[in-house]
Amino acid sequence: MRYMYSHEGRDFEVQYDSYPPDLSLRMNGIQAEPDYAGYVEVNSVTLLGIELIDLLSEAVLEEIVEDIMGVKQ
C-alpha cells in the first residue's frame, strides 16, 4: 500500500504492508492460542524518487508507522 507522510515540510512516499490483528480461537471461555496485534511493515520511504529508508532513524520510522496506524483506525 502507499501512503504520503509529511515531516518537517517534506512529503515522503511510503510503501508498506499492513497486517490486521489476529484474535485466537476461544473454546468454553478458554483461549486456545495467543492473540497477535496488528502491525505495519514499512518497505520503502522515498522523497522525489530517492530511497531514504536506510538513512532514517528508528524514531522517524516509528513515527511513520504510528501515523499510518492512526489513519487506518
PDB file of N, CA, C, O and CB in Angstrom:
ATOM      1  N   MET A   1       0.840  -1.166   0.000  1.00  0.00           N
ATOM      2  CA  MET A   1       0.000   0.000   0.000  1.00  0.00           C
ATOM      3  C   MET A   1       0.891   1.237   0.000  1.00  0.00           C
ATOM      4  O   MET A   1       2.057   1.184   0.390  1.00  0.00           O
ATOM      5  CB  MET A   1      -0.959  -0.006   1.211  1.00  0.00           C
ATOM      6  N   ARG A   2       0.328   2.325  -0.436  1.00  0.00           N
ATOM      7  CA  ARG A   2       1.073   3.598  -0.470  1.00  0.00           C
ATOM      8  C   ARG A   2       0.438   4.611   0.475  1.00  0.00           C
ATOM      9  O   ARG A   2      -0.768   4.607   0.720  1.00  0.00           O
ATOM     10  CB  ARG A   2       1.118   4.170  -1.910  1.00  0.00           C
ATOM     11  N   TYR A   3       1.297   5.472   0.989  1.00  0.00           N
ATOM     12  CA  TYR A   3       0.864   6.491   1.935  1.00  0.00           C
ATOM     13  C   TYR A   3       1.780   7.690   1.786  1.00  0.00           C
ATOM     14  O   TYR A   3       2.989   7.525   1.627  1.00  0.00           O
ATOM     15  CB  TYR A   3       0.871   5.955   3.399  1.00  0.00           C
ATOM     16  N   MET A   4       1.229   8.891   1.835  1.00  0.00           N
ATOM     17  CA  MET A   4       2.035  10.114   1.797  1.00  0.00           C
ATOM     18  C   MET A   4       2.187  10.609   3.239  1.00  0.00           C
ATOM     19  O   MET A   4       1.205  10.884   3.928  1.00  0.00           O
ATOM     20  CB  MET A   4       1.372  11.223   0.871  1.00  0.00           C
ATOM     21  N   TYR A   5       3.439  10.711   3.670  1.00  0.00           N
ATOM     22  CA  TYR A   5       3.749  11.128   5.028  1.00  0.00           C
ATOM     23  C   TYR A   5       4.463  12.471   4.986  1.00  0.00           C
ATOM     24  O   TYR A   5       5.450  12.635   4.269  1.00  0.00           O
ATOM     25  CB  TYR A   5       4.612  10.067   5.753  1.00  0.00           C
ATOM     26  N   SER A   6       3.957  13.433   5.759  1.00  0.00           N
ATOM     27  CA  SER A   6       4.577  14.763   5.817  1.00  0.00           C
ATOM     28  C   SER A   6       5.417  14.879   7.080  1.00  0.00           C
ATOM     29  O   SER A   6       4.957  14.569   8.179  1.00  0.00           O
ATOM     30  CB  SER A   6       3.500  15.884   5.777  1.00  0.00           C
ATOM     31  N   HIS A   7       6.663  15.333   6.906  1.00  0.00           N
ATOM     32  CA  HIS A   7       7.578  15.505   8.036  1.00  0.00           C
ATOM     33  C   HIS A   7       8.466  16.708   7.749  1.00  0.00           C
ATOM     34  O   HIS A   7       9.171  16.750   6.741  1.00  0.00           O
ATOM     35  CB  HIS A   7       8.439  14.214   8.281  1.00  0.00           C
ATOM     36  N   GLU A   8       8.419  17.679   8.645  1.00  0.00           N
ATOM     37  CA  GLU A   8       9.225  18.899   8.525  1.00  0.00           C
ATOM     38  C   GLU A   8       9.076  19.561   7.153  1.00  0.00           C
ATOM     39  O   GLU A   8      10.063  19.978   6.546  1.00  0.00           O
ATOM     40  CB  GLU A   8      10.692  18.579   8.782  1.00  0.00           C
ATOM     41  N   GLY A   9       7.843  19.650   6.677  1.00  0.00           N
ATOM     42  CA  GLY A   9       7.564  20.339   5.423  1.00  0.00           C
ATOM     43  C   GLY A   9       7.849  19.540   4.168  1.00  0.00           C
ATOM     44  O   GLY A   9       7.733  20.073   3.064  1.00  0.00           O
ATOM     45  N   ARG A  10       8.215  18.288   4.304  1.00  0.00           N
ATOM     46  CA  ARG A  10       8.501  17.437   3.150  1.00  0.00           C
ATOM     47  C   ARG A  10       7.451  16.330   3.065  1.00  0.00           C
ATOM     48  O   ARG A  10       6.988  15.831   4.090  1.00  0.00           O
ATOM     49  CB  ARG A  10       9.934  16.833   3.247  1.00  0.00           C
ATOM     50  N   ASP A  11       7.081  15.950   1.857  1.00  0.00           N
ATOM     51  CA  ASP A  11       6.139  14.850   1.646  1.00  0.00           C
ATOM     52  C   ASP A  11       6.901  13.623   1.168  1.00  0.00           C
ATOM     53  O   ASP A  11       7.494  13.627   0.088  1.00  0.00           O
ATOM     54  CB  ASP A  11       5.036  15.244   0.623  1.00  0.00           C
ATOM     55  N   PHE A  12       6.880  12.582   1.976  1.00  0.00           N
ATOM     56  CA  PHE A  12       7.551  11.329   1.666  1.00  0.00           C
ATOM     57  C   PHE A  12       6.518  10.332   1.159  1.00  0.00           C
ATOM     58  O   PHE A  12       5.403  10.276   1.677  1.00  0.00           O
ATOM     59  CB  PHE A  12       8.302  10.771   2.908  1.00  0.00           C
ATOM     60  N   GLU A  13       6.877   9.555   0.164  1.00  0.00           N
ATOM     61  CA  GLU A  13       6.015   8.468  -0.281  1.00  0.00           C
ATOM     62  C   GLU A  13       6.463   7.208   0.440  1.00  0.00           C
ATOM     63  O   GLU A  13       7.627   6.815   0.367  1.00  0.00           O
ATOM     64  CB  GLU A  13       6.067   8.285  -1.841  1.00  0.00           C
ATOM     65  N   VAL A  14       5.524   6.582   1.135  1.00  0.00           N
ATOM     66  CA  VAL A  14       5.817   5.396   1.934  1.00  0.00           C
ATOM     67  C   VAL A  14       5.083   4.207   1.331  1.00  0.00           C
ATOM     68  O   VAL A  14       3.881   4.279   1.074  1.00  0.00           O
ATOM     69  CB  VAL A  14       5.412   5.604   3.425  1.00  0.00           C
ATOM     70  N   GLN A  15       5.796   3.128   1.109  1.00  0.00           N
ATOM     71  CA  GLN A  15       5.170   1.877   0.694  1.00  0.00           C
ATOM     72  C   GLN A  15       5.271   0.927   1.875  1.00  0.00           C
ATOM     73  O   GLN A  15       6.336   0.771   2.473  1.00  0.00           O
ATOM     74  CB  GLN A  15       5.851   1.274  -0.601  1.00  0.00           C
ATOM     75  N   TYR A  16       4.151   0.295   2.205  1.00  0.00           N
ATOM     76  CA  TYR A  16       4.120  -0.553   3.394  1.00  0.00           C
ATOM     77  C   TYR A  16       3.164  -1.723   3.202  1.00  0.00           C
ATOM     78  O   TYR A  16       2.307  -1.715   2.318  1.00  0.00           O
ATOM     79  CB  TYR A  16       3.713   0.263   4.624  1.00  0.00           C
ATOM     80  N   ASP A  17       3.336  -2.719   4.048  1.00  0.00           N
ATOM     81  CA  ASP A  17       2.401  -3.835   4.146  1.00  0.00           C
ATOM     82  C   ASP A  17       1.720  -3.723   5.498  1.00  0.00           C
ATOM     83  O   ASP A  17       2.351  -3.384   6.499  1.00  0.00           O
ATOM     84  CB  ASP A  17       3.124  -5.227   3.974  1.00  0.00           C
ATOM     85  N   SER A  18       0.428  -4.010   5.516  1.00  0.00           N
ATOM     86  CA  SER A  18      -0.360  -3.923   6.730  1.00  0.00           C
ATOM     87  C   SER A  18      -0.901  -5.304   7.086  1.00  0.00           C
ATOM     88  O   SER A  18      -1.444  -6.009   6.235  1.00  0.00           O
ATOM     89  CB  SER A  18      -1.511  -2.906   6.566  1.00  0.00           C
ATOM     90  N   TYR A  19      -0.747  -5.676   8.344  1.00  0.00           N
ATOM     91  CA  TYR A  19      -1.216  -6.975   8.822  1.00  0.00           C
ATOM     92  C   TYR A  19      -2.243  -6.743   9.923  1.00  0.00           C
ATOM     93  O   TYR A  19      -1.925  -6.121  10.937  1.00  0.00           O
ATOM     94  CB  TYR A  19      -0.028  -7.853   9.339  1.00  0.00           C
ATOM     95  N   PRO A  20      -3.461  -7.228   9.746  1.00  0.00           N
ATOM     96  CA  PRO A  20      -4.514  -6.998  10.741  1.00  0.00           C
ATOM     97  C   PRO A  20      -4.274  -7.834  11.999  1.00  0.00           C
ATOM     98  O   PRO A  20      -3.528  -8.813  11.971  1.00  0.00           O
ATOM     99  CB  PRO A  20      -5.896  -7.325  10.145  1.00  0.00           C
ATOM    100  N   PRO A  21      -4.906  -7.443  13.084  1.00  0.00           N
ATOM    101  CA  PRO A  21      -4.778  -8.246  14.304  1.00  0.00           C
ATOM    102  C   PRO A  21      -5.392  -9.628  14.101  1.00  0.00           C
ATOM    103  O   PRO A  21      -6.341  -9.794  13.335  1.00  0.00           O
ATOM    104  CB  PRO A  21      -5.453  -7.533  15.497  1.00  0.00           C
ATOM    105  N   ASP A  22      -4.845 -10.597  14.784  1.00  0.00           N
ATOM    106  CA  ASP A  22      -5.334 -11.967  14.690  1.00  0.00           C
ATOM    107  C   ASP A  22      -5.781 -12.403  16.083  1.00  0.00           C
ATOM    108  O   ASP A  22      -4.962 -12.602  16.980  1.00  0.00           O
ATOM    109  CB  ASP A  22      -4.233 -12.931  14.116  1.00  0.00           C
ATOM    110  N   LEU A  23      -7.089 -12.546  16.244  1.00  0.00           N
ATOM    111  CA  LEU A  23      -7.629 -12.978  17.527  1.00  0.00           C
ATOM    112  C   LEU A  23      -7.762 -14.489  17.509  1.00  0.00           C
ATOM    113  O   LEU A  23      -8.285 -15.068  16.557  1.00  0.00           O
ATOM    114  CB  LEU A  23      -8.998 -12.301  17.825  1.00  0.00           C
ATOM    115  N   SER A  24      -7.287 -15.117  18.564  1.00  0.00           N
ATOM    116  CA  SER A  24      -7.258 -16.574  18.597  1.00  0.00           C
ATOM    117  C   SER A  24      -8.628 -17.158  18.918  1.00  0.00           C
ATOM    118  O   SER A  24      -9.549 -16.467  19.352  1.00  0.00           O
ATOM    119  CB  SER A  24      -6.240 -17.053  19.615  1.00  0.00           C
ATOM    120  N   LEU A  25      -8.715 -18.436  18.689  1.00  0.00           N
ATOM    121  CA  LEU A  25      -9.923 -19.203  18.963  1.00  0.00           C
ATOM    122  C   LEU A  25     -10.098 -19.365  20.470  1.00  0.00           C
ATOM    123  O   LEU A  25      -9.139 -19.609  21.202  1.00  0.00           O
ATOM    124  CB  LEU A  25      -9.867 -20.583  18.268  1.00  0.00           C
ATOM    125  N   ARG A  26     -11.321 -19.227  20.905  1.00  0.00           N
ATOM    126  CA  ARG A  26     -11.633 -19.437  22.319  1.00  0.00           C
ATOM    127  C   ARG A  26     -12.707 -20.519  22.399  1.00  0.00           C
ATOM    128  O   ARG A  26     -13.724 -20.465  21.708  1.00  0.00           O
ATOM    129  CB  ARG A  26     -12.111 -18.101  23.014  1.00  0.00           C
ATOM    130  N   MET A  27     -12.456 -21.487  23.249  1.00  0.00           N
ATOM    131  CA  MET A  27     -13.411 -22.573  23.450  1.00  0.00           C
ATOM    132  C   MET A  27     -13.820 -22.607  24.913  1.00  0.00           C
ATOM    133  O   MET A  27     -12.979 -22.720  25.806  1.00  0.00           O
ATOM    134  CB  MET A  27     -12.811 -23.939  23.013  1.00  0.00           C
ATOM    135  N   ASN A  28     -15.111 -22.508  25.144  1.00  0.00           N
ATOM    136  CA  ASN A  28     -15.647 -22.538  26.503  1.00  0.00           C
ATOM    137  C   ASN A  28     -14.985 -21.501  27.400  1.00  0.00           C
ATOM    138  O   ASN A  28     -14.746 -21.748  28.582  1.00  0.00           O
ATOM    139  CB  ASN A  28     -15.473 -23.920  27.103  1.00  0.00           C
ATOM    140  N   GLY A  29     -14.691 -20.344  26.830  1.00  0.00           N
ATOM    141  CA  GLY A  29     -14.084 -19.260  27.594  1.00  0.00           C
ATOM    142  C   GLY A  29     -12.584 -19.379  27.774  1.00  0.00           C
ATOM    143  O   GLY A  29     -11.966 -18.511  28.392  1.00  0.00           O
ATOM    144  N   ILE A  30     -11.985 -20.438  27.246  1.00  0.00           N
ATOM    145  CA  ILE A  30     -10.540 -20.632  27.373  1.00  0.00           C
ATOM    146  C   ILE A  30      -9.881 -20.278  26.049  1.00  0.00           C
ATOM    147  O   ILE A  30     -10.303 -20.731  24.985  1.00  0.00           O
ATOM    148  CB  ILE A  30     -10.198 -22.098  27.788  1.00  0.00           C
ATOM    149  N   GLN A  31      -8.866 -19.479  26.133  1.00  0.00           N
ATOM    150  CA  GLN A  31      -8.150 -19.037  24.935  1.00  0.00           C
ATOM    151  C   GLN A  31      -7.189 -20.135  24.500  1.00  0.00           C
ATOM    152  O   GLN A  31      -6.315 -20.537  25.268  1.00  0.00           O
ATOM    153  CB  GLN A  31      -7.383 -17.703  25.195  1.00  0.00           C
ATOM    154  N   ALA A  32      -7.351 -20.629  23.254  1.00  0.00           N
ATOM    155  CA  ALA A  32      -6.548 -21.746  22.755  1.00  0.00           C
ATOM    156  C   ALA A  32      -5.148 -21.313  22.311  1.00  0.00           C
ATOM    157  O   ALA A  32      -4.192 -22.076  22.447  1.00  0.00           O
ATOM    158  CB  ALA A  32      -7.263 -22.414  21.597  1.00  0.00           C
ATOM    159  N   GLU A  33      -5.026 -20.111  21.790  1.00  0.00           N
ATOM    160  CA  GLU A  33      -3.749 -19.602  21.282  1.00  0.00           C
ATOM    161  C   GLU A  33      -3.627 -18.133  21.658  1.00  0.00           C
ATOM    162  O   GLU A  33      -4.628 -17.511  22.017  1.00  0.00           O
ATOM    163  CB  GLU A  33      -3.637 -19.791  19.732  1.00  0.00           C
ATOM    164  N   PRO A  34      -2.428 -17.560  21.586  1.00  0.00           N
ATOM    165  CA  PRO A  34      -2.286 -16.129  21.902  1.00  0.00           C
ATOM    166  C   PRO A  34      -2.865 -15.245  20.804  1.00  0.00           C
ATOM    167  O   PRO A  34      -2.916 -15.636  19.638  1.00  0.00           O
ATOM    168  CB  PRO A  34      -0.814 -15.780  22.117  1.00  0.00           C
ATOM    169  N   ASP A  35      -3.299 -14.053  21.190  1.00  0.00           N
ATOM    170  CA  ASP A  35      -3.729 -13.039  20.223  1.00  0.00           C
ATOM    171  C   ASP A  35      -2.490 -12.337  19.676  1.00  0.00           C
ATOM    172  O   ASP A  35      -1.489 -12.194  20.378  1.00  0.00           O
ATOM    173  CB  ASP A  35      -4.716 -12.008  20.877  1.00  0.00           C
ATOM    174  N   TYR A  36      -2.562 -11.906  18.438  1.00  0.00           N
ATOM    175  CA  TYR A  36      -1.462 -11.164  17.826  1.00  0.00           C
ATOM    176  C   TYR A  36      -1.965  -9.791  17.405  1.00  0.00           C
ATOM    177  O   TYR A  36      -2.993  -9.670  16.738  1.00  0.00           O
ATOM    178  CB  TYR A  36      -0.872 -11.935  16.607  1.00  0.00           C
ATOM    179  N   ALA A  37      -1.237  -8.773  17.798  1.00  0.00           N
ATOM    180  CA  ALA A  37      -1.621  -7.401  17.449  1.00  0.00           C
ATOM    181  C   ALA A  37      -1.345  -7.147  15.972  1.00  0.00           C
ATOM    182  O   ALA A  37      -0.438  -7.742  15.391  1.00  0.00           O
ATOM    183  CB  ALA A  37      -0.859  -6.373  18.326  1.00  0.00           C
ATOM    184  N   GLY A  38      -2.128  -6.266  15.375  1.00  0.00           N
ATOM    185  CA  GLY A  38      -1.875  -5.863  14.003  1.00  0.00           C
ATOM    186  C   GLY A  38      -0.626  -4.998  13.945  1.00  0.00           C
ATOM    187  O   GLY A  38      -0.245  -4.372  14.935  1.00  0.00           O
ATOM    188  N   TYR A  39       0.003  -4.968  12.790  1.00  0.00           N
ATOM    189  CA  TYR A  39       1.202  -4.154  12.654  1.00  0.00           C
ATOM    190  C   TYR A  39       1.399  -3.721  11.203  1.00  0.00           C
ATOM    191  O   TYR A  39       0.787  -4.257  10.280  1.00  0.00           O
ATOM    192  CB  TYR A  39       2.431  -4.925  13.151  1.00  0.00           C
ATOM    193  N   VAL A  40       2.263  -2.745  11.039  1.00  0.00           N
ATOM    194  CA  VAL A  40       2.608  -2.201   9.727  1.00  0.00           C
ATOM    195  C   VAL A  40       4.100  -2.414   9.514  1.00  0.00           C
ATOM    196  O   VAL A  40       4.907  -2.161  10.408  1.00  0.00           O
ATOM    197  CB  VAL A  40       2.227  -0.679   9.612  1.00  0.00           C
ATOM    198  N   GLU A  41       4.456  -2.877   8.334  1.00  0.00           N
ATOM    199  CA  GLU A  41       5.858  -3.072   7.971  1.00  0.00           C
ATOM    200  C   GLU A  41       6.195  -2.096   6.840  1.00  0.00           C
ATOM    201  O   GLU A  41       5.660  -2.207   5.737  1.00  0.00           O
ATOM    202  CB  GLU A  41       6.136  -4.564   7.540  1.00  0.00           C
ATOM    203  N   VAL A  42       7.077  -1.147   7.121  1.00  0.00           N
ATOM    204  CA  VAL A  42       7.469  -0.148   6.124  1.00  0.00           C
ATOM    205  C   VAL A  42       8.518  -0.768   5.201  1.00  0.00           C
ATOM    206  O   VAL A  42       9.553  -1.245   5.667  1.00  0.00           O
ATOM    207  CB  VAL A  42       8.022   1.153   6.809  1.00  0.00           C
ATOM    208  N   ASN A  43       8.254  -0.760   3.905  1.00  0.00           N
ATOM    209  CA  ASN A  43       9.156  -1.345   2.917  1.00  0.00           C
ATOM    210  C   ASN A  43      10.019  -0.304   2.213  1.00  0.00           C
ATOM    211  O   ASN A  43      11.151  -0.590   1.824  1.00  0.00           O
ATOM    212  CB  ASN A  43       8.362  -2.115   1.896  1.00  0.00           C
ATOM    213  N   SER A  44       9.484   0.903   2.050  1.00  0.00           N
ATOM    214  CA  SER A  44      10.186   1.911   1.267  1.00  0.00           C
ATOM    215  C   SER A  44       9.729   3.297   1.698  1.00  0.00           C
ATOM    216  O   SER A  44       8.546   3.521   1.957  1.00  0.00           O
ATOM    217  CB  SER A  44       9.945   1.703  -0.247  1.00  0.00           C
ATOM    218  N   VAL A  45      10.679   4.224   1.773  1.00  0.00           N
ATOM    219  CA  VAL A  45      10.377   5.636   2.015  1.00  0.00           C
ATOM    220  C   VAL A  45      11.180   6.425   0.987  1.00  0.00           C
ATOM    221  O   VAL A  45      12.409   6.374   0.979  1.00  0.00           O
ATOM    222  CB  VAL A  45      10.728   6.078   3.506  1.00  0.00           C
ATOM    223  N   THR A  46      10.475   7.159   0.117  1.00  0.00           N
ATOM    224  CA  THR A  46      11.167   7.917  -0.920  1.00  0.00           C
ATOM    225  C   THR A  46      10.768   9.386  -0.875  1.00  0.00           C
ATOM    226  O   THR A  46       9.673   9.748  -0.446  1.00  0.00           O
ATOM    227  CB  THR A  46      10.869   7.330  -2.302  1.00  0.00           C
ATOM    228  N   LEU A  47      11.693  10.212  -1.332  1.00  0.00           N
ATOM    229  CA  LEU A  47      11.468  11.646  -1.495  1.00  0.00           C
ATOM    230  C   LEU A  47      12.000  12.004  -2.870  1.00  0.00           C
ATOM    231  O   LEU A  47      13.192  11.856  -3.140  1.00  0.00           O
ATOM    232  CB  LEU A  47      12.168  12.497  -0.354  1.00  0.00           C
ATOM    233  N   LEU A  48      11.125  12.470  -3.731  1.00  0.00           N
ATOM    234  CA  LEU A  48      11.485  12.820  -5.107  1.00  0.00           C
ATOM    235  C   LEU A  48      12.154  11.649  -5.829  1.00  0.00           C
ATOM    236  O   LEU A  48      13.073  11.842  -6.626  1.00  0.00           O
ATOM    237  CB  LEU A  48      12.413  14.037  -5.115  1.00  0.00           C
ATOM    238  N   GLY A  49      11.680  10.431  -5.539  1.00  0.00           N
ATOM    239  CA  GLY A  49      12.196   9.241  -6.196  1.00  0.00           C
ATOM    240  C   GLY A  49      13.476   8.675  -5.613  1.00  0.00           C
ATOM    241  O   GLY A  49      14.011   7.698  -6.137  1.00  0.00           O
ATOM    242  N   ILE A  50      13.982   9.272  -4.530  1.00  0.00           N
ATOM    243  CA  ILE A  50      15.220   8.804  -3.904  1.00  0.00           C
ATOM    244  C   ILE A  50      14.869   7.989  -2.663  1.00  0.00           C
ATOM    245  O   ILE A  50      14.156   8.463  -1.779  1.00  0.00           O
ATOM    246  CB  ILE A  50      16.154  10.003  -3.536  1.00  0.00           C
ATOM    247  N   GLU A  51      15.378   6.757  -2.606  1.00  0.00           N
ATOM    248  CA  GLU A  51      15.108   5.862  -1.473  1.00  0.00           C
ATOM    249  C   GLU A  51      15.857   6.346  -0.232  1.00  0.00           C
ATOM    250  O   GLU A  51      17.065   6.576  -0.274  1.00  0.00           O
ATOM    251  CB  GLU A  51      15.516   4.402  -1.815  1.00  0.00           C
ATOM    252  N   LEU A  52      15.120   6.498   0.881  1.00  0.00           N
ATOM    253  CA  LEU A  52      15.698   7.051   2.106  1.00  0.00           C
ATOM    254  C   LEU A  52      15.590   6.131   3.313  1.00  0.00           C
ATOM    255  O   LEU A  52      16.081   6.488   4.385  1.00  0.00           O
ATOM    256  CB  LEU A  52      15.038   8.347   2.423  1.00  0.00           C
ATOM    257  N   ILE A  53      14.980   4.984   3.189  1.00  0.00           N
ATOM    258  CA  ILE A  53      14.671   4.173   4.375  1.00  0.00           C
ATOM    259  C   ILE A  53      15.919   3.843   5.195  1.00  0.00           C
ATOM    260  O   ILE A  53      15.848   3.811   6.424  1.00  0.00           O
ATOM    261  CB  ILE A  53      13.980   2.879   3.957  1.00  0.00           C
ATOM    262  N   ASP A  54      17.049   3.598   4.551  1.00  0.00           N
ATOM    263  CA  ASP A  54      18.275   3.270   5.291  1.00  0.00           C
ATOM    264  C   ASP A  54      18.885   4.479   5.990  1.00  0.00           C
ATOM    265  O   ASP A  54      19.742   4.319   6.859  1.00  0.00           O
ATOM    266  CB  ASP A  54      19.296   2.666   4.353  1.00  0.00           C
ATOM    267  N   LEU A  55      18.460   5.674   5.628  1.00  0.00           N
ATOM    268  CA  LEU A  55      19.009   6.896   6.218  1.00  0.00           C
ATOM    269  C   LEU A  55      18.167   7.428   7.378  1.00  0.00           C
ATOM    270  O   LEU A  55      18.621   8.293   8.127  1.00  0.00           O
ATOM    271  CB  LEU A  55      19.133   7.963   5.156  1.00  0.00           C
ATOM    272  N   LEU A  56      16.949   6.919   7.528  1.00  0.00           N
ATOM    273  CA  LEU A  56      16.044   7.416   8.565  1.00  0.00           C
ATOM    274  C   LEU A  56      16.325   6.739   9.899  1.00  0.00           C
ATOM    275  O   LEU A  56      16.678   5.561   9.957  1.00  0.00           O
ATOM    276  CB  LEU A  56      14.583   7.190   8.158  1.00  0.00           C
ATOM    277  N   SER A  57      16.163   7.501  10.957  1.00  0.00           N
ATOM    278  CA  SER A  57      16.348   6.935  12.298  1.00  0.00           C
ATOM    279  C   SER A  57      15.158   6.047  12.658  1.00  0.00           C
ATOM    280  O   SER A  57      14.089   6.143  12.055  1.00  0.00           O
ATOM    281  CB  SER A  57      16.521   8.063  13.354  1.00  0.00           C
ATOM    282  N   GLU A  58      15.363   5.187  13.645  1.00  0.00           N
ATOM    283  CA  GLU A  58      14.281   4.322  14.123  1.00  0.00           C
ATOM    284  C   GLU A  58      13.119   5.161  14.645  1.00  0.00           C
ATOM    285  O   GLU A  58      11.962   4.771  14.492  1.00  0.00           O
ATOM    286  CB  GLU A  58      14.790   3.371  15.227  1.00  0.00           C
ATOM    287  N   ALA A  59      13.408   6.299  15.254  1.00  0.00           N
ATOM    288  CA  ALA A  59      12.358   7.165  15.793  1.00  0.00           C
ATOM    289  C   ALA A  59      11.455   7.686  14.674  1.00  0.00           C
ATOM    290  O   ALA A  59      10.235   7.730  14.834  1.00  0.00           O
ATOM    291  CB  ALA A  59      12.977   8.342  16.566  1.00  0.00           C
ATOM    292  N   VAL A  60      12.043   8.079  13.547  1.00  0.00           N
ATOM    293  CA  VAL A  60      11.246   8.578  12.422  1.00  0.00           C
ATOM    294  C   VAL A  60      10.426   7.441  11.821  1.00  0.00           C
ATOM    295  O   VAL A  60       9.260   7.638  11.480  1.00  0.00           O
ATOM    296  CB  VAL A  60      12.157   9.218  11.342  1.00  0.00           C
ATOM    297  N   LEU A  61      11.018   6.257  11.686  1.00  0.00           N
ATOM    298  CA  LEU A  61      10.265   5.115  11.161  1.00  0.00           C
ATOM    299  C   LEU A  61       9.100   4.752  12.080  1.00  0.00           C
ATOM    300  O   LEU A  61       8.010   4.439  11.602  1.00  0.00           O
ATOM    301  CB  LEU A  61      11.189   3.903  10.981  1.00  0.00           C
ATOM    302  N   GLU A  62       9.322   4.791  13.386  1.00  0.00           N
ATOM    303  CA  GLU A  62       8.239   4.527  14.337  1.00  0.00           C
ATOM    304  C   GLU A  62       7.149   5.581  14.218  1.00  0.00           C
ATOM    305  O   GLU A  62       5.966   5.253  14.313  1.00  0.00           O
ATOM    306  CB  GLU A  62       8.779   4.488  15.773  1.00  0.00           C
ATOM    307  N   GLU A  63       7.522   6.833  14.014  1.00  0.00           N
ATOM    308  CA  GLU A  63       6.547   7.920  13.839  1.00  0.00           C
ATOM    309  C   GLU A  63       5.708   7.681  12.576  1.00  0.00           C
ATOM    310  O   GLU A  63       4.500   7.919  12.579  1.00  0.00           O
ATOM    311  CB  GLU A  63       7.271   9.300  13.756  1.00  0.00           C
ATOM    312  N   ILE A  64       6.343   7.216  11.508  1.00  0.00           N
ATOM    313  CA  ILE A  64       5.625   6.912  10.267  1.00  0.00           C
ATOM    314  C   ILE A  64       4.621   5.796  10.520  1.00  0.00           C
ATOM    315  O   ILE A  64       3.466   5.899  10.107  1.00  0.00           O
ATOM    316  CB  ILE A  64       6.612   6.510   9.135  1.00  0.00           C
ATOM    317  N   VAL A  65       5.047   4.734  11.194  1.00  0.00           N
ATOM    318  CA  VAL A  65       4.155   3.605  11.480  1.00  0.00           C
ATOM    319  C   VAL A  65       2.980   4.064  12.347  1.00  0.00           C
ATOM    320  O   VAL A  65       1.837   3.692  12.083  1.00  0.00           O
ATOM    321  CB  VAL A  65       4.930   2.460  12.185  1.00  0.00           C
ATOM    322  N   GLU A  66       3.250   4.863  13.371  1.00  0.00           N
ATOM    323  CA  GLU A  66       2.178   5.367  14.244  1.00  0.00           C
ATOM    324  C   GLU A  66       1.200   6.221  13.446  1.00  0.00           C
ATOM    325  O   GLU A  66      -0.010   6.144  13.660  1.00  0.00           O
ATOM    326  CB  GLU A  66       2.766   6.187  15.418  1.00  0.00           C
ATOM    327  N   ASP A  67       1.715   7.032  12.529  1.00  0.00           N
ATOM    328  CA  ASP A  67       0.851   7.867  11.702  1.00  0.00           C
ATOM    329  C   ASP A  67      -0.034   7.007  10.803  1.00  0.00           C
ATOM    330  O   ASP A  67      -1.229   7.271  10.673  1.00  0.00           O
ATOM    331  CB  ASP A  67       1.690   8.832  10.856  1.00  0.00           C
ATOM    332  N   ILE A  68       0.542   5.990  10.189  1.00  0.00           N
ATOM    333  CA  ILE A  68      -0.237   5.099   9.321  1.00  0.00           C
ATOM    334  C   ILE A  68      -1.302   4.373  10.140  1.00  0.00           C
ATOM    335  O   ILE A  68      -2.456   4.290   9.719  1.00  0.00           O
ATOM    336  CB  ILE A  68       0.690   4.076   8.609  1.00  0.00           C
ATOM    337  N   MET A  69      -0.927   3.849  11.301  1.00  0.00           N
ATOM    338  CA  MET A  69      -1.877   3.110  12.144  1.00  0.00           C
ATOM    339  C   MET A  69      -3.007   4.030  12.617  1.00  0.00           C
ATOM    340  O   MET A  69      -4.153   3.593  12.727  1.00  0.00           O
ATOM    341  CB  MET A  69      -1.149   2.486  13.361  1.00  0.00           C
ATOM    342  N   GLY A  70      -2.693   5.292  12.897  1.00  0.00           N
ATOM    343  CA  GLY A  70      -3.719   6.237  13.311  1.00  0.00           C
ATOM    344  C   GLY A  70      -4.699   6.556  12.212  1.00  0.00           C
ATOM    345  O   GLY A  70      -5.885   6.749  12.482  1.00  0.00           O
ATOM    346  N   VAL A  71      -4.236   6.619  10.972  1.00  0.00           N
ATOM    347  CA  VAL A  71      -5.099   6.909   9.828  1.00  0.00           C
ATOM    348  C   VAL A  71      -5.983   5.711   9.524  1.00  0.00           C
ATOM    349  O   VAL A  71      -7.144   5.879   9.149  1.00  0.00           O
ATOM    350  CB  VAL A  71      -4.260   7.285   8.590  1.00  0.00           C
ATOM    351  N   LYS A  72      -5.455   4.511   9.681  1.00  0.00           N
ATOM    352  CA  LYS A  72      -6.201   3.298   9.352  1.00  0.00           C
ATOM    353  C   LYS A  72      -7.354   3.054  10.306  1.00  0.00           C
ATOM    354  O   LYS A  72      -8.339   2.420   9.930  1.00  0.00           O
ATOM    355  CB  LYS A  72      -5.281   2.106   9.359  1.00  0.00           C
ATOM    356  N   GLN A  73      -7.249   3.553  11.554  1.00  0.00           N
ATOM    357  CA  GLN A  73      -8.287   3.269  12.541  1.00  0.00           C
ATOM    358  C   GLN A  73      -9.444   4.192  12.435  1.00  0.00           C
ATOM    359  O   GLN A  73     -10.399   4.075  13.203  1.00  0.00           O
ATOM    360  CB  GLN A  73      -7.737   3.337  13.908  1.00  0.00           C
TER     361      GLN A  73
END
